[in-house]
Amino acid sequence: MGEPEENRRQTRTVMSILRTGDVLNRYLEIELAKHGSSPIRFGVMNALFVHGGTMKPTDISKWIFRAKQTVTGMLHILESIGFIRREPSGNDGRSVDMVVTEQGRKATERMIPIAEEISQRALSCLDEEQIETLTNLLKQFRKHLFKQINASQSIKAKGNRAI
């Protein structure tokens, strides 16, 4: 365990990152709402596009790091407005894939320049070198946290078996 001052600095840093994430999410809510979207909607559609237009609901949930219930609700909305459709996946008939429709593809393509503009405004206080540094630091931090989560879940799973 580190020194008290080092521990306080690390706690302040984590809290600053958490608060910044909350503020960024609120900014995105406001800006995307002007265009009939939301961070979760944009996140789901982006995940589908990154993965070739087809994903299982569980995989979408893992990719955007949101609760399955939240993603399921958004998938129902996106399906009801014709942006995605369900297709059977595999031979057992129980699993489904979510597939982007032509209407969903066009809507997402229209959102790309809007998302780029929103991102540019959000990061306009940083120069290119700072943006690159920030991106690399956040990626490193995210990878570390995924390892921490996996380790914690592994310990929890082992602990549950003993009960």
C-alpha positions as CSV (number, residue, x, y, z in Angstrom):
1,M,0.0,0.0,0.0
2,G,1.3,3.5,-0.9
3,E,1.9,6.5,1.3
4,P,-1.1,8.4,2.5
5,E,-0.5,11.4,0.2
6,E,-0.1,9.0,-2.8
7,N,-3.3,7.2,-1.9
8,R,-5.2,10.5,-1.7
9,R,-3.8,11.6,-5.1
10,Q,-4.9,8.3,-6.6
11,T,-8.4,8.6,-5.1
12,R,-8.7,12.2,-6.4
13,T,-7.6,11.0,-9.8
14,V,-10.1,8.2,-10.0
15,M,-12.9,10.6,-8.7
16,S,-11.8,13.2,-11.4
17,I,-12.0,10.5,-14.1
18,L,-15.4,9.4,-12.8
19,R,-16.8,13.0,-12.7
20,T,-15.4,13.7,-16.1
21,G,-17.1,10.6,-17.5
22,D,-20.4,11.8,-15.9
23,V,-20.0,15.3,-17.4
24,L,-19.1,13.9,-20.8
25,N,-22.1,11.6,-20.8
26,R,-24.4,14.5,-19.9
27,Y,-22.9,16.6,-22.7
28,L,-23.5,13.8,-25.1
29,E,-27.1,13.4,-23.9
30,I,-27.8,17.1,-24.6
31,E,-26.0,17.2,-28.0
32,L,-27.3,13.9,-29.3
33,A,-30.9,14.7,-28.2
34,K,-30.8,17.7,-30.6
35,H,-30.5,15.1,-33.3
36,G,-33.0,12.5,-31.9
37,S,-30.4,10.2,-30.5
38,S,-28.7,9.4,-27.2
39,P,-25.4,8.0,-26.0
40,I,-26.9,4.5,-25.6
41,R,-28.6,4.5,-29.0
42,F,-25.5,5.8,-30.7
43,G,-23.4,3.2,-28.7
44,V,-25.6,0.3,-29.8
45,M,-25.6,1.3,-33.4
46,N,-21.8,2.0,-33.4
47,A,-21.2,-1.5,-31.8
48,L,-23.2,-3.1,-34.6
49,F,-21.3,-1.2,-37.3
50,V,-17.9,-2.0,-35.8
51,H,-18.9,-5.7,-35.9
52,G,-20.2,-5.8,-39.5
53,G,-23.8,-5.0,-38.8
54,T,-24.7,-8.2,-36.8
55,M,-24.3,-9.0,-33.2
56,K,-26.0,-11.0,-30.4
57,P,-27.7,-8.8,-27.7
58,T,-25.3,-10.1,-25.0
59,D,-22.3,-9.2,-27.1
60,I,-23.7,-5.7,-27.6
61,S,-24.1,-5.3,-23.9
62,K,-20.5,-6.4,-23.2
63,W,-19.1,-4.2,-26.0
64,I,-20.8,-1.0,-24.7
65,F,-20.5,-2.1,-21.1
66,R,-24.1,-1.6,-20.2
67,A,-26.6,-3.7,-18.3
68,K,-28.4,-6.3,-20.4
69,Q,-31.8,-4.8,-19.5
70,T,-30.7,-1.4,-20.7
71,V,-29.5,-2.8,-24.0
72,T,-32.6,-4.9,-24.4
73,G,-34.8,-1.8,-24.0
74,M,-32.8,0.1,-26.6
75,L,-32.9,-2.9,-29.0
76,H,-36.7,-2.9,-28.8
77,I,-36.8,0.8,-29.5
78,L,-34.4,0.5,-32.5
79,E,-36.4,-2.5,-33.8
80,S,-39.7,-0.6,-33.5
81,I,-38.3,2.3,-35.6
82,G,-36.9,0.0,-38.2
83,F,-33.2,0.5,-37.5
84,I,-32.5,-3.2,-36.7
85,R,-34.2,-6.5,-37.0
86,R,-33.9,-9.9,-35.3
87,E,-32.8,-12.9,-37.1
88,P,-32.4,-16.5,-35.8
89,S,-28.8,-17.4,-34.9
90,G,-27.6,-20.9,-35.1
91,N,-29.5,-24.1,-35.3
92,D,-31.2,-24.2,-31.9
93,G,-33.7,-21.4,-32.6
94,R,-33.3,-19.8,-29.2
95,S,-30.5,-17.4,-30.0
96,V,-31.0,-14.3,-32.1
97,D,-28.7,-11.8,-33.9
98,M,-29.5,-8.2,-34.2
99,V,-29.0,-7.0,-37.7
100,V,-28.8,-3.4,-39.0
101,T,-31.4,-2.6,-41.6
102,E,-30.9,-0.3,-44.6
103,Q,-32.8,2.4,-42.7
104,G,-30.6,2.0,-39.7
105,R,-27.4,2.1,-41.8
106,K,-28.5,5.4,-43.5
107,A,-29.5,6.9,-40.1
108,T,-26.1,6.0,-38.6
109,E,-24.2,7.3,-41.6
110,R,-26.1,10.6,-41.2
111,M,-25.0,10.7,-37.5
112,I,-21.3,10.2,-38.2
113,P,-20.5,13.8,-39.1
114,I,-22.7,15.0,-36.2
115,A,-20.8,12.8,-33.8
116,E,-17.5,14.0,-35.3
117,E,-18.6,17.6,-34.7
118,I,-19.7,16.9,-31.2
119,S,-16.4,15.2,-30.4
120,Q,-14.4,18.0,-31.9
121,R,-16.3,20.6,-29.8
122,A,-15.8,18.4,-26.7
123,L,-12.1,18.1,-27.2
124,S,-11.5,21.6,-28.6
125,C,-9.6,22.6,-25.4
126,L,-6.8,20.1,-26.3
127,D,-4.3,20.2,-29.1
128,E,-3.6,17.1,-31.2
129,E,-0.7,15.9,-29.1
130,Q,-2.8,16.1,-25.9
131,I,-5.6,14.3,-27.6
132,E,-3.3,11.5,-28.6
133,T,-1.8,11.3,-25.1
134,L,-5.2,11.3,-23.5
135,T,-6.4,8.6,-25.8
136,N,-3.4,6.4,-25.1
137,L,-3.6,6.9,-21.3
138,L,-7.4,6.1,-21.3
139,K,-6.8,3.0,-23.4
140,Q,-4.1,1.8,-21.0
141,F,-6.3,2.6,-18.0
142,R,-9.3,0.8,-19.6
143,K,-7.2,-2.3,-20.3
144,H,-6.0,-2.4,-16.7
145,L,-9.5,-2.0,-15.4
146,F,-10.8,-4.9,-17.6
147,K,-8.1,-7.1,-16.1
148,Q,-9.1,-6.0,-12.6
149,I,-12.8,-6.7,-13.3
150,N,-12.0,-10.2,-14.7
151,A,-9.8,-11.0,-11.7
152,S,-12.5,-9.8,-9.3
153,Q,-15.2,-11.8,-11.1
154,S,-13.0,-14.8,-11.0
155,I,-12.5,-14.5,-7.3
156,K,-16.2,-13.9,-6.7
157,A,-17.1,-17.0,-8.8
158,K,-14.7,-19.2,-6.9
159,G,-16.1,-17.9,-3.6
160,N,-19.7,-18.6,-4.7
161,R,-18.8,-22.3,-5.4
162,A,-17.6,-22.7,-1.8
163,I,-21.0,-21.8,-0.3
